Structure formats: C-alpha cells, structure tokens
Amino acid sequence: MKARKQGNSLTLSIPKKFGVEEGQEFMAFKGRRGGVVYVPVQEDIFEKALEEGRSLRYEESLEEIKPVGREMT
C-alpha cells in the first residue's frame, strides 16, 4: 500500500477484500511508533437520545421495590 497525494492531503486505498462501504466514516489515530489506525465511527447513543428528547437514566420508583433478605424497612 502506498500513500498518494490528493490536493493537500495524502490518501491510502482500502483493499476491496476488507468490505468497507463507500461513504463509511472513520476516526484516525497515530500510534507512538508512527502507525496509523482507522476505526469506524460508532453511533453516539447519548447524542441520539438528546436529539430525540429521551433520557438514558435508569430511574425506578423506590416505593415499587420490595425489600429482599434482611433489609430494614
């Protein structure tokens, strides 16, 4: 694999056998020894919940929970 200049950037081609789809987004990281790692961007569940007006907090009414074992009530 060889880096090619494209405008002001360098481009690395991804072999077809890797199964990467066109338009798929990646984050790039540079390692301590100069290696470059590309990681697919994952959906941000917190951002999505915020956009939909949902809360990801798990809140259950404590009154509905019955004591178990030797708990004091």
PDB file with one MODEL, atoms N, CA, C and O in Angstrom:
MODEL        1
ATOM      1  N   MET A   1       0.854  -1.161   0.000  1.00  0.00           N
ATOM      2  CA  MET A   1       0.000   0.000   0.000  1.00  0.00           C
ATOM      3  C   MET A   1       0.903   1.226   0.000  1.00  0.00           C
ATOM      4  O   MET A   1       1.916   1.272   0.697  1.00  0.00           O
ATOM      5  N   LYS A   2       0.518   2.208  -0.787  1.00  0.00           N
ATOM      6  CA  LYS A   2       1.338   3.405  -0.916  1.00  0.00           C
ATOM      7  C   LYS A   2       0.457   4.645  -0.764  1.00  0.00           C
ATOM      8  O   LYS A   2      -0.634   4.711  -1.331  1.00  0.00           O
ATOM      9  N   ALA A   3       0.937   5.626   0.004  1.00  0.00           N
ATOM     10  CA  ALA A   3       0.208   6.878   0.175  1.00  0.00           C
ATOM     11  C   ALA A   3       0.325   7.703  -1.107  1.00  0.00           C
ATOM     12  O   ALA A   3       1.405   7.814  -1.686  1.00  0.00           O
ATOM     13  N   ARG A   4      -0.806   8.285  -1.547  1.00  0.00           N
ATOM     14  CA  ARG A   4      -0.821   9.130  -2.738  1.00  0.00           C
ATOM     15  C   ARG A   4      -1.299  10.521  -2.363  1.00  0.00           C
ATOM     16  O   ARG A   4      -2.149  10.681  -1.487  1.00  0.00           O
ATOM     17  N   LYS A   5      -0.749  11.523  -3.031  1.00  0.00           N
ATOM     18  CA  LYS A   5      -1.143  12.901  -2.768  1.00  0.00           C
ATOM     19  C   LYS A   5      -2.441  13.204  -3.508  1.00  0.00           C
ATOM     20  O   LYS A   5      -2.584  12.906  -4.693  1.00  0.00           O
ATOM     21  N   GLN A   6      -3.389  13.808  -2.776  1.00  0.00           N
ATOM     22  CA  GLN A   6      -4.661  14.232  -3.358  1.00  0.00           C
ATOM     23  C   GLN A   6      -4.963  15.608  -2.786  1.00  0.00           C
ATOM     24  O   GLN A   6      -5.431  15.718  -1.653  1.00  0.00           O
ATOM     25  N   GLY A   7      -4.701  16.652  -3.552  1.00  0.00           N
ATOM     26  CA  GLY A   7      -4.834  18.017  -3.051  1.00  0.00           C
ATOM     27  C   GLY A   7      -3.770  18.273  -2.000  1.00  0.00           C
ATOM     28  O   GLY A   7      -2.584  18.060  -2.253  1.00  0.00           O
ATOM     29  N   ASN A   8      -4.182  18.730  -0.819  1.00  0.00           N
ATOM     30  CA  ASN A   8      -3.244  18.967   0.285  1.00  0.00           C
ATOM     31  C   ASN A   8      -3.182  17.791   1.249  1.00  0.00           C
ATOM     32  O   ASN A   8      -2.582  17.897   2.318  1.00  0.00           O
ATOM     33  N   SER A   9      -3.797  16.670   0.881  1.00  0.00           N
ATOM     34  CA  SER A   9      -3.851  15.501   1.762  1.00  0.00           C
ATOM     35  C   SER A   9      -3.162  14.311   1.122  1.00  0.00           C
ATOM     36  O   SER A   9      -2.851  14.320  -0.069  1.00  0.00           O
ATOM     37  N   LEU A  10      -2.927  13.287   1.928  1.00  0.00           N
ATOM     38  CA  LEU A  10      -2.434  12.006   1.439  1.00  0.00           C
ATOM     39  C   LEU A  10      -3.565  10.997   1.557  1.00  0.00           C
ATOM     40  O   LEU A  10      -4.349  11.051   2.504  1.00  0.00           O
ATOM     41  N   THR A  11      -3.653  10.083   0.611  1.00  0.00           N
ATOM     42  CA  THR A  11      -4.726   9.098   0.567  1.00  0.00           C
ATOM     43  C   THR A  11      -4.161   7.694   0.582  1.00  0.00           C
ATOM     44  O   THR A  11      -3.180   7.406  -0.103  1.00  0.00           O
ATOM     45  N   LEU A  12      -4.780   6.816   1.366  1.00  0.00           N
ATOM     46  CA  LEU A  12      -4.460   5.390   1.353  1.00  0.00           C
ATOM     47  C   LEU A  12      -5.674   4.656   0.811  1.00  0.00           C
ATOM     48  O   LEU A  12      -6.793   4.872   1.276  1.00  0.00           O
ATOM     49  N   SER A  13      -5.460   3.793  -0.164  1.00  0.00           N
ATOM     50  CA  SER A  13      -6.561   2.991  -0.703  1.00  0.00           C
ATOM     51  C   SER A  13      -6.844   1.827   0.232  1.00  0.00           C
ATOM     52  O   SER A  13      -5.931   1.268   0.839  1.00  0.00           O
ATOM     53  N   ILE A  14      -8.123   1.466   0.342  1.00  0.00           N
ATOM     54  CA  ILE A  14      -8.524   0.333   1.176  1.00  0.00           C
ATOM     55  C   ILE A  14      -8.840  -0.835   0.247  1.00  0.00           C
ATOM     56  O   ILE A  14      -9.692  -0.704  -0.632  1.00  0.00           O
ATOM     57  N   PRO A  15      -8.177  -1.967   0.421  1.00  0.00           N
ATOM     58  CA  PRO A  15      -8.461  -3.119  -0.437  1.00  0.00           C
ATOM     59  C   PRO A  15      -9.929  -3.538  -0.351  1.00  0.00           C
ATOM     60  O   PRO A  15     -10.522  -3.508   0.728  1.00  0.00           O
ATOM     61  N   LYS A  16     -10.511  -3.925  -1.482  1.00  0.00           N
ATOM     62  CA  LYS A  16     -11.910  -4.320  -1.563  1.00  0.00           C
ATOM     63  C   LYS A  16     -12.222  -5.476  -0.620  1.00  0.00           C
ATOM     64  O   LYS A  16     -13.326  -5.556  -0.081  1.00  0.00           O
ATOM     65  N   LYS A  17     -11.252  -6.377  -0.416  1.00  0.00           N
ATOM     66  CA  LYS A  17     -11.480  -7.556   0.428  1.00  0.00           C
ATOM     67  C   LYS A  17     -11.789  -7.191   1.883  1.00  0.00           C
ATOM     68  O   LYS A  17     -12.272  -8.035   2.637  1.00  0.00           O
ATOM     69  N   PHE A  18     -11.517  -5.940   2.286  1.00  0.00           N
ATOM     70  CA  PHE A  18     -11.820  -5.507   3.652  1.00  0.00           C
ATOM     71  C   PHE A  18     -13.305  -5.232   3.844  1.00  0.00           C
ATOM     72  O   PHE A  18     -13.769  -5.121   4.979  1.00  0.00           O
ATOM     73  N   GLY A  19     -14.055  -5.120   2.756  1.00  0.00           N
ATOM     74  CA  GLY A  19     -15.505  -4.947   2.844  1.00  0.00           C
ATOM     75  C   GLY A  19     -15.969  -3.589   3.345  1.00  0.00           C
ATOM     76  O   GLY A  19     -17.068  -3.479   3.889  1.00  0.00           O
ATOM     77  N   VAL A  20     -15.162  -2.560   3.173  1.00  0.00           N
ATOM     78  CA  VAL A  20     -15.553  -1.218   3.606  1.00  0.00           C
ATOM     79  C   VAL A  20     -16.470  -0.618   2.545  1.00  0.00           C
ATOM     80  O   VAL A  20     -16.166  -0.663   1.353  1.00  0.00           O
ATOM     81  N   GLU A  21     -17.597  -0.055   2.990  1.00  0.00           N
ATOM     82  CA  GLU A  21     -18.549   0.538   2.058  1.00  0.00           C
ATOM     83  C   GLU A  21     -18.200   1.996   1.782  1.00  0.00           C
ATOM     84  O   GLU A  21     -17.669   2.698   2.642  1.00  0.00           O
ATOM     85  N   GLU A  22     -18.508   2.432   0.574  1.00  0.00           N
ATOM     86  CA  GLU A  22     -18.267   3.821   0.203  1.00  0.00           C
ATOM     87  C   GLU A  22     -19.072   4.737   1.120  1.00  0.00           C
ATOM     88  O   GLU A  22     -20.245   4.476   1.385  1.00  0.00           O
ATOM     89  N   GLY A  23     -18.455   5.794   1.598  1.00  0.00           N
ATOM     90  CA  GLY A  23     -19.124   6.747   2.475  1.00  0.00           C
ATOM     91  C   GLY A  23     -19.023   6.417   3.952  1.00  0.00           C
ATOM     92  O   GLY A  23     -19.398   7.232   4.795  1.00  0.00           O
ATOM     93  N   GLN A  24     -18.515   5.222   4.280  1.00  0.00           N
ATOM     94  CA  GLN A  24     -18.363   4.849   5.691  1.00  0.00           C
ATOM     95  C   GLN A  24     -17.354   5.792   6.343  1.00  0.00           C
ATOM     96  O   GLN A  24     -16.311   6.086   5.759  1.00  0.00           O
ATOM     97  N   GLU A  25     -17.660   6.261   7.539  1.00  0.00           N
ATOM     98  CA  GLU A  25     -16.793   7.220   8.227  1.00  0.00           C
ATOM     99  C   GLU A  25     -15.871   6.524   9.212  1.00  0.00           C
ATOM    100  O   GLU A  25     -16.237   5.529   9.838  1.00  0.00           O
ATOM    101  N   PHE A  26     -14.654   7.074   9.336  1.00  0.00           N
ATOM    102  CA  PHE A  26     -13.642   6.526  10.231  1.00  0.00           C
ATOM    103  C   PHE A  26     -13.004   7.635  11.046  1.00  0.00           C
ATOM    104  O   PHE A  26     -12.974   8.794  10.631  1.00  0.00           O
ATOM    105  N   MET A  27     -12.494   7.263  12.212  1.00  0.00           N
ATOM    106  CA  MET A  27     -11.640   8.140  13.008  1.00  0.00           C
ATOM    107  C   MET A  27     -10.232   7.594  12.853  1.00  0.00           C
ATOM    108  O   MET A  27     -10.037   6.378  12.822  1.00  0.00           O
ATOM    109  N   ALA A  28      -9.243   8.483  12.754  1.00  0.00           N
ATOM    110  CA  ALA A  28      -7.860   8.051  12.575  1.00  0.00           C
ATOM    111  C   ALA A  28      -7.045   8.400  13.812  1.00  0.00           C
ATOM    112  O   ALA A  28      -7.209   9.467  14.405  1.00  0.00           O
ATOM    113  N   PHE A  29      -6.169   7.484  14.187  1.00  0.00           N
ATOM    114  CA  PHE A  29      -5.278   7.679  15.326  1.00  0.00           C
ATOM    115  C   PHE A  29      -3.858   7.357  14.891  1.00  0.00           C
ATOM    116  O   PHE A  29      -3.637   6.436  14.105  1.00  0.00           O
ATOM    117  N   LYS A  30      -2.900   8.113  15.400  1.00  0.00           N
ATOM    118  CA  LYS A  30      -1.498   7.842  15.111  1.00  0.00           C
ATOM    119  C   LYS A  30      -0.861   7.261  16.362  1.00  0.00           C
ATOM    120  O   LYS A  30      -0.925   7.859  17.436  1.00  0.00           O
ATOM    121  N   GLY A  31      -0.247   6.094  16.218  1.00  0.00           N
ATOM    122  CA  GLY A  31       0.387   5.421  17.344  1.00  0.00           C
ATOM    123  C   GLY A  31       1.751   5.998  17.681  1.00  0.00           C
ATOM    124  O   GLY A  31       2.291   6.816  16.937  1.00  0.00           O
ATOM    125  N   ARG A  32       2.296   5.572  18.794  1.00  0.00           N
ATOM    126  CA  ARG A  32       3.601   6.061  19.258  1.00  0.00           C
ATOM    127  C   ARG A  32       4.728   5.729  18.291  1.00  0.00           C
ATOM    128  O   ARG A  32       5.699   6.477  18.178  1.00  0.00           O
ATOM    129  N   ARG A  33       4.595   4.609  17.597  1.00  0.00           N
ATOM    130  CA  ARG A  33       5.649   4.182  16.667  1.00  0.00           C
ATOM    131  C   ARG A  33       5.376   4.623  15.232  1.00  0.00           C
ATOM    132  O   ARG A  33       6.033   4.157  14.301  1.00  0.00           O
ATOM    133  N   GLY A  34       4.412   5.517  15.053  1.00  0.00           N
ATOM    134  CA  GLY A  34       4.129   6.051  13.727  1.00  0.00           C
ATOM    135  C   GLY A  34       3.052   5.317  12.961  1.00  0.00           C
ATOM    136  O   GLY A  34       2.705   5.724  11.853  1.00  0.00           O
ATOM    137  N   GLY A  35       2.511   4.241  13.520  1.00  0.00           N
ATOM    138  CA  GLY A  35       1.437   3.506  12.849  1.00  0.00           C
ATOM    139  C   GLY A  35       0.149   4.311  12.844  1.00  0.00           C
ATOM    140  O   GLY A  35      -0.114   5.091  13.759  1.00  0.00           O
ATOM    141  N   VAL A  36      -0.645   4.116  11.812  1.00  0.00           N
ATOM    142  CA  VAL A  36      -1.932   4.800  11.700  1.00  0.00           C
ATOM    143  C   VAL A  36      -3.033   3.753  11.820  1.00  0.00           C
ATOM    144  O   VAL A  36      -2.995   2.722  11.147  1.00  0.00           O
ATOM    145  N   VAL A  37      -4.015   4.024  12.682  1.00  0.00           N
ATOM    146  CA  VAL A  37      -5.123   3.096  12.904  1.00  0.00           C
ATOM    147  C   VAL A  37      -6.420   3.813  12.552  1.00  0.00           C
ATOM    148  O   VAL A  37      -6.672   4.923  13.020  1.00  0.00           O
ATOM    149  N   TYR A  38      -7.240   3.172  11.726  1.00  0.00           N
ATOM    150  CA  TYR A  38      -8.547   3.707  11.367  1.00  0.00           C
ATOM    151  C   TYR A  38      -9.617   2.883  12.064  1.00  0.00           C
ATOM    152  O   TYR A  38      -9.614   1.654  11.986  1.00  0.00           O
ATOM    153  N   VAL A  39     -10.538   3.566  12.750  1.00  0.00           N
ATOM    154  CA  VAL A  39     -11.605   2.903  13.496  1.00  0.00           C
ATOM    155  C   VAL A  39     -12.943   3.437  12.984  1.00  0.00           C
ATOM    156  O   VAL A  39     -13.129   4.651  12.904  1.00  0.00           O
ATOM    157  N   PRO A  40     -13.885   2.541  12.635  1.00  0.00           N
ATOM    158  CA  PRO A  40     -15.191   3.021  12.171  1.00  0.00           C
ATOM    159  C   PRO A  40     -15.871   3.885  13.238  1.00  0.00           C
ATOM    160  O   PRO A  40     -15.829   3.574  14.428  1.00  0.00           O
ATOM    161  N   VAL A  41     -16.494   4.967  12.788  1.00  0.00           N
ATOM    162  CA  VAL A  41     -17.221   5.851  13.696  1.00  0.00           C
ATOM    163  C   VAL A  41     -18.475   5.117  14.156  1.00  0.00           C
ATOM    164  O   VAL A  41     -19.229   4.591  13.337  1.00  0.00           O
ATOM    165  N   GLN A  42     -18.694   5.085  15.462  1.00  0.00           N
ATOM    166  CA  GLN A  42     -19.862   4.429  16.046  1.00  0.00           C
ATOM    167  C   GLN A  42     -20.924   5.478  16.364  1.00  0.00           C
ATOM    168  O   GLN A  42     -20.610   6.640  16.619  1.00  0.00           O
ATOM    169  N   GLU A  43     -22.169   5.055  16.344  1.00  0.00           N
ATOM    170  CA  GLU A  43     -23.271   5.946  16.682  1.00  0.00           C
ATOM    171  C   GLU A  43     -23.142   6.386  18.145  1.00  0.00           C
ATOM    172  O   GLU A  43     -22.876   5.567  19.025  1.00  0.00           O
ATOM    173  N   ASP A  44     -23.333   7.678  18.394  1.00  0.00           N
ATOM    174  CA  ASP A  44     -23.270   8.231  19.748  1.00  0.00           C
ATOM    175  C   ASP A  44     -24.666   8.127  20.365  1.00  0.00           C
ATOM    176  O   ASP A  44     -25.539   8.942  20.069  1.00  0.00           O
ATOM    177  N   ILE A  45     -24.877   7.116  21.229  1.00  0.00           N
ATOM    178  CA  ILE A  45     -26.210   6.891  21.800  1.00  0.00           C
ATOM    179  C   ILE A  45     -26.664   8.058  22.674  1.00  0.00           C
ATOM    180  O   ILE A  45     -27.863   8.301  22.810  1.00  0.00           O
ATOM    181  N   PHE A  46     -25.723   8.775  23.261  1.00  0.00           N
ATOM    182  CA  PHE A  46     -26.079   9.906  24.112  1.00  0.00           C
ATOM    183  C   PHE A  46     -26.573  11.077  23.263  1.00  0.00           C
ATOM    184  O   PHE A  46     -27.559  11.727  23.610  1.00  0.00           O
ATOM    185  N   GLU A  47     -25.891  11.345  22.157  1.00  0.00           N
ATOM    186  CA  GLU A  47     -26.299  12.417  21.253  1.00  0.00           C
ATOM    187  C   GLU A  47     -27.658  12.100  20.633  1.00  0.00           C
ATOM    188  O   GLU A  47     -28.508  12.982  20.515  1.00  0.00           O
ATOM    189  N   LYS A  48     -27.864  10.848  20.240  1.00  0.00           N
ATOM    190  CA  LYS A  48     -29.133  10.434  19.635  1.00  0.00           C
ATOM    191  C   LYS A  48     -30.285  10.601  20.630  1.00  0.00           C
ATOM    192  O   LYS A  48     -31.350  11.097  20.264  1.00  0.00           O
ATOM    193  N   ALA A  49     -30.078  10.192  21.877  1.00  0.00           N
ATOM    194  CA  ALA A  49     -31.118  10.326  22.902  1.00  0.00           C
ATOM    195  C   ALA A  49     -31.446  11.797  23.144  1.00  0.00           C
ATOM    196  O   ALA A  49     -32.609  12.160  23.322  1.00  0.00           O
ATOM    197  N   LEU A  50     -30.409  12.641  23.149  1.00  0.00           N
ATOM    198  CA  LEU A  50     -30.611  14.071  23.353  1.00  0.00           C
ATOM    199  C   LEU A  50     -31.446  14.656  22.214  1.00  0.00           C
ATOM    200  O   LEU A  50     -32.360  15.445  22.453  1.00  0.00           O
ATOM    201  N   GLU A  51     -31.133  14.269  20.979  1.00  0.00           N
ATOM    202  CA  GLU A  51     -31.888  14.756  19.823  1.00  0.00           C
ATOM    203  C   GLU A  51     -33.345  14.312  19.875  1.00  0.00           C
ATOM    204  O   GLU A  51     -34.235  15.048  19.451  1.00  0.00           O
ATOM    205  N   GLU A  52     -33.591  13.111  20.394  1.00  0.00           N
ATOM    206  CA  GLU A  52     -34.951  12.571  20.472  1.00  0.00           C
ATOM    207  C   GLU A  52     -35.673  12.992  21.744  1.00  0.00           C
ATOM    208  O   GLU A  52     -36.838  12.643  21.937  1.00  0.00           O
ATOM    209  N   GLY A  53     -34.997  13.738  22.616  1.00  0.00           N
ATOM    210  CA  GLY A  53     -35.613  14.200  23.853  1.00  0.00           C
ATOM    211  C   GLY A  53     -35.789  13.109  24.889  1.00  0.00           C
ATOM    212  O   GLY A  53     -36.627  13.229  25.783  1.00  0.00           O
ATOM    213  N   ARG A  54     -35.004  12.037  24.777  1.00  0.00           N
ATOM    214  CA  ARG A  54     -35.097  10.926  25.726  1.00  0.00           C
ATOM    215  C   ARG A  54     -33.979  11.029  26.754  1.00  0.00           C
ATOM    216  O   ARG A  54     -32.945  11.652  26.514  1.00  0.00           O
ATOM    217  N   SER A  55     -34.206  10.414  27.887  1.00  0.00           N
ATOM    218  CA  SER A  55     -33.193  10.329  28.931  1.00  0.00           C
ATOM    219  C   SER A  55     -32.688   8.893  28.998  1.00  0.00           C
ATOM    220  O   SER A  55     -33.471   7.952  28.870  1.00  0.00           O
ATOM    221  N   LEU A  56     -31.402   8.722  29.197  1.00  0.00           N
ATOM    222  CA  LEU A  56     -30.835   7.382  29.329  1.00  0.00           C
ATOM    223  C   LEU A  56     -30.670   6.980  30.793  1.00  0.00           C
ATOM    224  O   LEU A  56     -30.106   5.930  31.100  1.00  0.00           O
ATOM    225  N   ARG A  57     -31.164   7.820  31.683  1.00  0.00           N
ATOM    226  CA  ARG A  57     -31.077   7.486  33.107  1.00  0.00           C
ATOM    227  C   ARG A  57     -32.049   6.366  33.434  1.00  0.00           C
ATOM    228  O   ARG A  57     -33.186   6.363  32.960  1.00  0.00           O
ATOM    229  N   TYR A  58     -31.608   5.426  34.235  1.00  0.00           N
ATOM    230  CA  TYR A  58     -32.482   4.349  34.684  1.00  0.00           C
ATOM    231  C   TYR A  58     -33.001   4.755  36.045  1.00  0.00           C
ATOM    232  O   TYR A  58     -32.278   4.704  37.040  1.00  0.00           O
ATOM    233  N   GLU A  59     -34.255   5.155  36.083  1.00  0.00           N
ATOM    234  CA  GLU A  59     -34.856   5.575  37.345  1.00  0.00           C
ATOM    235  C   GLU A  59     -36.121   4.766  37.575  1.00  0.00           C
ATOM    236  O   GLU A  59     -37.029   4.749  36.744  1.00  0.00           O
ATOM    237  N   GLU A  60     -36.160   4.122  38.676  1.00  0.00           N
ATOM    238  CA  GLU A  60     -37.330   3.338  39.038  1.00  0.00           C
ATOM    239  C   GLU A  60     -37.787   3.854  40.397  1.00  0.00           C
ATOM    240  O   GLU A  60     -36.966   4.132  41.272  1.00  0.00           O
ATOM    241  N   SER A  61     -39.085   3.980  40.567  1.00  0.00           N
ATOM    242  CA  SER A  61     -39.606   4.462  41.834  1.00  0.00           C
ATOM    243  C   SER A  61     -39.204   3.498  42.950  1.00  0.00           C
ATOM    244  O   SER A  61     -39.476   2.300  42.868  1.00  0.00           O
ATOM    245  N   LEU A  62     -38.558   4.020  43.987  1.00  0.00           N
ATOM    246  CA  LEU A  62     -38.108   3.174  45.090  1.00  0.00           C
ATOM    247  C   LEU A  62     -39.277   2.599  45.878  1.00  0.00           C
ATOM    248  O   LEU A  62     -39.130   1.582  46.556  1.00  0.00           O
ATOM    249  N   GLU A  63     -40.437   3.244  45.792  1.00  0.00           N
ATOM    250  CA  GLU A  63     -41.605   2.735  46.506  1.00  0.00           C
ATOM    251  C   GLU A  63     -42.075   1.411  45.922  1.00  0.00           C
ATOM    252  O   GLU A  63     -42.687   0.605  46.624  1.00  0.00           O
ATOM    253  N   GLU A  64     -41.797   1.181  44.655  1.00  0.00           N
ATOM    254  CA  GLU A  64     -42.241  -0.042  43.991  1.00  0.00           C
ATOM    255  C   GLU A  64     -41.325  -1.228  44.285  1.00  0.00           C
ATOM    256  O   GLU A  64     -41.687  -2.372  44.009  1.00  0.00           O
ATOM    257  N   ILE A  65     -40.154  -0.969  44.837  1.00  0.00           N
ATOM    258  CA  ILE A  65     -39.199  -2.043  45.101  1.00  0.00           C
ATOM    259  C   ILE A  65     -39.440  -2.592  46.503  1.00  0.00           C
ATOM    260  O   ILE A  65     -39.412  -1.844  47.480  1.00  0.00           O
ATOM    261  N   LYS A  66     -39.671  -3.874  46.600  1.00  0.00           N
ATOM    262  CA  LYS A  66     -39.923  -4.512  47.892  1.00  0.00           C
ATOM    263  C   LYS A  66     -38.593  -4.970  48.496  1.00  0.00           C
ATOM    264  O   LYS A  66     -37.689  -5.375  47.764  1.00  0.00           O
ATOM    265  N   PRO A  67     -38.467  -4.909  49.835  1.00  0.00           N
ATOM    266  CA  PRO A  67     -37.235  -5.354  50.482  1.00  0.00           C
ATOM    267  C   PRO A  67     -36.958  -6.833  50.193  1.00  0.00           C
ATOM    268  O   PRO A  67     -37.879  -7.637  50.048  1.00  0.00           O
ATOM    269  N   VAL A  68     -35.681  -7.164  50.115  1.00  0.00           N
ATOM    270  CA  VAL A  68     -35.252  -8.543  49.869  1.00  0.00           C
ATOM    271  C   VAL A  68     -34.283  -8.927  50.981  1.00  0.00           C
ATOM    272  O   VAL A  68     -33.427  -8.128  51.359  1.00  0.00           O
ATOM    273  N   GLY A  69     -34.407 -10.121  51.497  1.00  0.00           N
ATOM    274  CA  GLY A  69     -33.470 -10.570  52.536  1.00  0.00           C
ATOM    275  C   GLY A  69     -33.743  -9.906  53.864  1.00  0.00           C
ATOM    276  O   GLY A  69     -34.897  -9.752  54.263  1.00  0.00           O
ATOM    277  N   ARG A  70     -32.671  -9.507  54.559  1.00  0.00           N
ATOM    278  CA  ARG A  70     -32.814  -8.949  55.909  1.00  0.00           C
ATOM    279  C   ARG A  70     -32.703  -7.430  55.926  1.00  0.00           C
ATOM    280  O   ARG A  70     -32.183  -6.858  56.883  1.00  0.00           O
ATOM    281  N   GLU A  71     -33.181  -6.782  54.890  1.00  0.00           N
ATOM    282  CA  GLU A  71     -33.140  -5.323  54.842  1.00  0.00           C
ATOM    283  C   GLU A  71     -34.105  -4.746  55.867  1.00  0.00           C
ATOM    284  O   GLU A  71     -35.164  -5.316  56.127  1.00  0.00           O
ATOM    285  N   MET A  72     -33.735  -3.628  56.438  1.00  0.00           N
ATOM    286  CA  MET A  72     -34.605  -2.939  57.393  1.00  0.00           C
ATOM    287  C   MET A  72     -35.573  -2.065  56.600  1.00  0.00           C
ATOM    288  O   MET A  72     -35.183  -1.411  55.633  1.00  0.00           O
ATOM    289  N   THR A  73     -36.847  -2.062  57.023  1.00  0.00           N
ATOM    290  CA  THR A  73     -37.823  -1.199  56.343  1.00  0.00           C
ATOM    291  C   THR A  73     -38.385  -0.188  57.299  1.00  0.00           C
ATOM    292  O   THR A  73     -39.223   0.628  56.913  1.00  0.00           O
TER     293      THR A  73
ENDMDL
END
